[in-house]
């Protein structure tokens, strides 16, 4: 995202709490069901695909599962996916 003499800088930074709040609002507006708090304890994997997560409150099934945990790479580590830096 870095610019040079011929192109502008295109990187963005935001405080984590602000980014989280904005993403949650956008997801809710798009029709997502928001469950908080619901810490994922394990990925729910069926036939080689992630189908949701297990939490202490039970299973949350999902068509799409997003790991937004940043550099911890929680989901990739749990399913053995290589982390490409």
Buried (B, 14 or more C-beta within 10 A) or exposed (E): EEEEEEEEEEEEEEEEEEEEEEBEEEEEEEEBEEEEEEEBEEBBBEEEEBBBBEBEEEEBEBEEBEBEEEEEBBBBEBBEEEEEE
